[in-house]
Amino acid sequence: MKFFVEKNLFSNELKIFQGIFEKKSLIDILQNIKFNLSSDGILSMVATDLEIGLKSEISVEAAVPGSFTINGKDLYDLISKMPEGIVEISESNDMNIHISNEEKTCQYLLLGLQPSDYPEIPSSSFDNPVVLPMEVISNFIYKNYFVLSPDIKFNLGGALFKISDNLLEMVSTDGHRLSYTFFKSEESFFEEKDVIVSRKTLLEINKFGDSGSLLLDFDNNNLFFKSGNHELSSRIIDQKFPNYKSVIPSETKYIASFKKEDLLSSIRRALIFKTRNNSIFFKFYSDRLSLERVTPEKGESRDDISIDYNGPDIVVAFNGGYVFDFLSHCTSEEIEIAINDSDSSFVFRPKIQDKVNFTYVVMPLNI
């Protein structure tokens, strides 16, 4: 096998694969990318962790067709640091992969593994896919993935993605907070489906960019996504997602509104004073919101910001990191907090919603 490829093109493709590899995988070949070169110059690249699989195809100058597998991280690290220009890669049926630049001033040898040992990944023909706006999906992921912990498995380790007629929804939760986003389209998606999509899958989809369309297909066990020359397969999480509708209050009594940057700056300063659970006391008054924090080791802080509030005085404690996460992922300059009482969940949302409606629910800390 032998081919020639422009260094930056190849490096950019290899970079997309880096999130597939697990640091603690016990199967060596799962650290590899499988390459297959056809006689017409189409180089196919495949990587999998057995839960998700990624495939990419690019055109190269082919000399000898064939296939091999090679450690994906090592290859990316090497190619990305090589001089600009054309890279030559060859393998002569001994799984020794030779890599050099066009001038032969850089020459390397990496050891590969047999392609026949590489696991097959599920695939789809995308004959009748659901066509989703990539801009919306990218927005969904941005406003949901940060809630999901990589340490949480099964139903809480993924986001619920729902399609119904002309409505797209995505929900994520870790049991202490919840992010809910939805988008109403002027056209029907001609499909009804609700599935849990893993955090890792969301991060891989996010690498496809935020323009164009994302094609979605599925079978009984897998989801399939396609954008441009990239295809991603992901095993469906066969779990029941929590009843998120019961968490979002249907009605609220009071509204507090303020400038996002005011609260964001105040929380940044308060978080300097470390506490075990990141707790910050929010004290709502008619004309201001006071953020207070006391730590025996560091001292204490208090920040007042101006708010527009129509309710009684309320004192409540939040995990400051949770509120900071919402503010960091909200694009609106003004924020609302919908309140019932100090014991119920609080709803954070942009005062003016954009194309994707964003609602964030946080439970108060029991202090």
C-alpha positions in Angstrom: 0.0 0.0 0.0 1.3 3.4 -0.9 -0.2 6.9 -1.2 0.6 10.6 -1.2 -1.4 13.2 0.6 -1.2 16.9 1.5 0.0 17.2 5.1 -2.5 19.7 6.4 -5.5 17.8 4.8 -4.3 14.6 6.4 -3.6 16.2 9.8 -7.0 17.8 10.0 -8.7 14.5 9.3 -6.6 12.6 11.9 -7.4 15.3 14.4 -11.2 14.5 14.2 -10.5 10.9 15.2 -8.6 11.7 18.4 -11.7 11.7 20.6 -12.6 8.1 19.7 -9.6 6.5 21.5 -10.1 5.5 25.1 -7.1 6.2 27.4 -7.6 2.9 29.3 -8.6 0.5 26.5 -7.3 -3.0 27.1 -7.5 -3.9 23.4 -4.5 -2.5 21.6 -6.1 -2.4 18.2 -8.8 0.0 19.4 -6.1 2.6 19.7 -5.6 2.3 15.9 -7.2 3.8 12.8 -7.9 1.3 10.0 -6.9 2.7 6.6 -8.2 1.3 3.3 -7.0 2.6 0.0 -8.9 1.9 -3.2 -7.4 1.9 -6.7 -9.3 5.1 -7.6 -7.6 7.0 -4.8 -10.2 7.0 -2.1 -8.6 6.7 1.4 -11.1 5.4 4.0 -10.3 5.8 7.7 -12.2 4.0 10.5 -11.9 4.1 14.3 -14.1 2.7 17.0 -14.2 2.1 20.8 -17.0 -0.6 20.2 -19.6 1.9 21.4 -19.2 4.6 18.7 -17.5 4.4 15.3 -16.2 7.1 13.0 -15.5 6.9 9.3 -14.0 9.4 7.0 -13.1 9.4 3.3 -10.7 11.7 1.4 -9.1 11.7 -2.0 -5.4 11.0 -2.2 -2.9 10.2 -4.9 -2.8 6.4 -4.9 0.1 4.3 -6.0 -0.7 0.9 -4.5 -4.1 0.1 -3.0 -4.3 -1.9 0.3 -5.0 -1.6 4.0 -3.4 -1.4 7.4 -4.1 -0.2 10.9 -1.8 2.1 12.9 -2.0 3.9 16.3 -4.1 6.9 15.7 -2.7 9.2 18.3 1.0 8.5 17.3 0.2 9.1 13.7 -1.6 12.4 14.3 1.2 13.6 16.6 3.8 12.8 13.9 1.9 14.1 10.9 0.8 17.4 12.6 4.5 18.2 13.3 5.9 17.3 9.9 7.0 20.1 7.4 4.4 21.5 5.1 3.8 19.8 1.8 3.2 16.3 0.5 3.5 13.3 2.8 4.3 9.8 1.5 3.0 6.7 3.4 3.7 3.2 2.4 3.4 -0.4 3.8 4.6 -3.6 2.1 2.6 -6.4 3.7 4.8 -6.5 6.8 2.8 -4.0 8.9 5.8 -1.6 9.0 4.4 1.8 8.1 6.9 4.1 6.4 6.3 7.8 6.5 8.3 10.6 4.9 8.0 14.0 3.4 8.5 14.6 -0.3 12.1 15.6 0.0 12.9 12.6 2.2 14.5 14.8 4.8 12.0 13.3 7.4 11.7 9.6 7.5 9.9 7.5 10.1 8.7 4.0 10.8 5.7 3.1 12.8 4.5 -0.5 13.6 1.0 -1.4 12.5 -1.4 -4.2 13.2 -3.3 -6.5 10.8 -6.4 -4.9 9.4 -8.2 -8.3 9.4 -8.2 -8.1 13.2 -10.0 -4.7 13.3 -13.6 -4.9 14.4 -16.3 -4.1 11.9 -18.5 -1.1 12.7 -22.2 -0.8 11.9 -23.1 1.3 8.9 -26.1 2.8 7.1 -26.9 3.5 3.5 -28.8 6.7 4.5 -31.5 5.9 1.9 -34.2 7.8 3.8 -32.5 9.9 6.5 -34.0 12.6 8.8 -32.4 15.9 7.6 -31.5 18.1 10.6 -30.2 21.7 10.5 -26.6 21.5 11.7 -26.7 24.9 13.2 -29.5 23.9 15.6 -27.9 20.5 16.5 -24.6 22.4 17.3 -26.5 24.8 19.4 -28.3 22.0 21.2 -25.0 20.3 22.0 -23.4 23.5 23.2 -26.2 24.1 25.7 -26.5 20.5 27.0 -23.2 18.7 26.9 -21.7 20.5 29.9 -24.3 19.1 32.2 -23.3 15.5 31.4 -20.4 14.1 33.4 -18.1 11.6 31.7 -18.2 9.5 34.9 -22.0 9.0 34.8 -23.3 6.0 32.9 -26.5 5.0 31.2 -29.5 7.3 31.2 -27.8 10.2 33.0 -24.7 9.9 30.9 -26.4 11.0 27.8 -28.9 13.6 26.5 -32.4 12.8 25.5 -33.0 13.7 21.8 -36.6 13.9 20.6 -38.0 14.4 17.1 -41.8 14.9 16.7 -43.4 16.4 13.6 -41.8 19.9 13.4 -40.2 19.9 16.9 -36.7 19.0 18.0 -35.8 18.8 21.7 -32.7 17.9 23.7 -32.6 17.4 27.4 -29.7 16.7 29.8 -29.5 16.2 33.5 -27.1 15.0 36.2 -29.7 14.7 38.9 -29.0 18.2 40.4 -29.6 20.4 37.4 -31.3 20.1 34.0 -30.8 21.8 30.6 -33.7 21.8 28.2 -33.6 23.1 24.6 -36.1 23.0 21.8 -36.5 24.2 18.2 -39.6 24.6 16.1 -39.2 24.2 12.4 -41.5 25.5 9.7 -41.3 22.1 8.0 -42.0 18.6 9.3 -39.2 16.2 10.0 -41.5 13.3 9.0 -40.3 11.2 11.9 -41.0 10.6 15.5 -38.1 9.3 17.6 -36.7 9.7 21.1 -33.3 8.3 21.9 -30.6 8.9 24.5 -27.3 10.1 22.9 -24.1 9.6 24.8 -21.9 12.6 25.8 -19.1 11.2 23.8 -21.3 11.0 20.7 -22.4 14.6 21.2 -18.8 15.8 21.3 -17.9 13.9 18.2 -20.9 15.3 16.3 -19.9 18.8 17.4 -16.6 18.4 15.4 -18.6 18.3 12.2 -19.1 22.1 12.5 -22.3 24.2 12.6 -23.3 24.7 9.0 -25.1 22.6 6.4 -27.2 19.6 7.3 -26.8 16.5 9.6 -28.3 13.3 8.3 -29.7 11.0 10.9 -30.6 7.3 10.4 -31.1 4.4 12.8 -31.7 0.7 13.2 -32.8 -1.2 16.3 -29.4 -0.8 18.0 -27.6 2.1 16.5 -27.8 5.7 15.5 -26.1 6.9 12.3 -25.0 10.5 11.6 -23.5 11.9 8.4 -22.1 15.3 7.6 -19.9 15.9 4.6 -17.3 13.1 4.3 -17.8 12.0 7.9 -20.1 9.2 9.2 -20.6 8.4 12.9 -22.3 5.4 14.4 -23.4 5.3 18.0 -24.9 2.5 20.0 -28.4 3.4 21.4 -28.5 3.7 25.2 -31.2 1.3 26.1 -32.4 3.0 29.3 -35.4 5.1 30.3 -34.7 8.8 30.6 -36.0 10.5 33.8 -39.3 12.4 33.6 -37.8 15.8 32.9 -41.2 17.5 32.5 -41.9 17.0 36.2 -38.8 18.9 37.0 -39.6 22.1 35.0 -42.2 24.1 36.9 -45.3 24.7 34.7 -46.0 28.0 36.5 -43.9 30.4 38.5 -44.9 33.3 40.8 -42.0 35.7 40.5 -39.4 36.9 38.0 -36.0 38.4 38.7 -34.2 39.8 35.6 -30.7 41.3 35.4 -27.6 41.7 33.1 -25.8 38.4 32.5 -22.3 39.9 32.8 -23.1 41.4 36.2 -23.9 38.0 37.7 -21.1 36.3 35.8 -18.5 38.7 37.2 -19.9 38.4 40.7 -19.8 34.6 40.6 -16.2 34.6 39.3 -15.1 36.6 42.3 -17.1 34.6 44.8 -15.7 31.3 43.5 -12.2 32.4 44.5 -13.4 31.7 48.1 -13.4 27.9 47.9 -16.0 25.8 49.8 -16.7 22.1 49.8 -19.8 22.2 47.7 -19.2 25.6 45.8 -22.2 27.0 47.7 -23.1 30.7 47.2 -26.0 32.3 49.0 -28.3 34.3 46.6 -30.3 36.9 48.5 -33.1 38.4 46.5 -34.4 41.9 47.4 -36.7 44.2 45.5 -33.8 46.2 44.0 -30.8 44.0 44.2 -29.4 40.5 44.4 -26.7 39.9 47.0 -24.2 37.0 46.5 -22.6 36.0 49.8 -20.0 33.4 50.6 -18.2 32.6 53.9 -15.2 30.3 54.2 -13.2 29.8 57.5 -10.0 29.3 55.5 -10.3 32.1 53.0 -12.6 34.7 54.4 -15.9 36.0 53.1 -17.3 37.8 50.1 -20.4 39.8 49.2 -21.4 41.2 45.8 -24.5 43.2 45.0 -26.0 43.6 41.6 -29.0 45.5 40.4 -32.1 43.4 39.4 -35.7 43.9 38.5 -37.7 41.7 40.9 -41.4 41.5 41.7 -41.3 39.0 44.7 -40.7 38.8 48.4 -37.2 38.7 50.0 -35.8 35.2 49.4 -32.5 33.6 50.5 -31.3 30.4 48.8 -28.0 28.6 48.3 -26.8 27.3 44.9 -23.8 25.5 43.7 -22.1 28.5 42.1 -20.4 26.4 39.5 -23.8 25.3 38.2 -25.0 28.8 37.7 -21.7 29.8 36.2 -22.0 27.0 33.6 -25.4 28.3 32.5 -24.2 31.9 32.2 -21.2 30.8 30.2 -23.3 29.0 27.7 -26.1 31.6 27.4 -25.7 34.1 24.5 -28.4 36.5 25.8 -27.2 39.7 27.5 -30.1 39.7 29.9 -31.2 36.8 32.1 -34.4 35.8 34.0 -34.8 33.6 37.0 -38.3 32.2 37.5 -39.0 31.6 41.2 -41.8 30.1 43.3 -40.2 29.8 46.7 -36.8 29.0 48.3 -37.4 25.2 48.4 -38.5 24.7 44.8 -36.4 24.5 41.7 -35.3 27.7 40.1 -35.5 28.3 36.3 -32.8 30.2 34.6 -33.4 31.4 31.0 -32.5 34.1 28.5 -34.8 37.1 28.7 -35.1 37.0 24.9 -34.8 33.5 23.4 -33.0 33.0 20.1 -33.7 30.3 17.5 -33.1 27.6 20.1 -35.2 28.0 23.2 -33.0 27.4 26.3 -34.2 26.6 29.8 -32.0 25.6 32.7 -33.3 24.3 36.0 -31.2 24.2 39.2 -32.2 22.8 42.6 -31.2 24.8 45.7 -28.7 23.3 48.1 -29.9 22.0 51.4 -27.7 24.0 53.8 
